[in-house]
Amino acid sequence: MVEVRYFAAIADAVGKSSELLDLPADATIGDLRTSISAAYGPKLDPMLAVCAYLIGDELTRDATARLTPRVDVLPPFAGG
């Protein structure tokens, strides 16, 4: 199980701030995107593609990065 926490626009799009997803132990960000798209529809694909993913202490967009037990999904933030 992976705890996925959503922030800002992606939280609004999925209608929640977090959820548990049943993903394999060797799942990647690409697998996570596929799972989210399957659950909420391909309309989220463009947003998921530009999101950053916080895995442990590392912020990445690398689709091959392996997931940890908790992943934060962060859309681009505007402002300064």
Order of alpha helices (4+ residues) and beta strands (2+ residues): beta-alpha-beta-alpha-alpha-beta-beta-beta
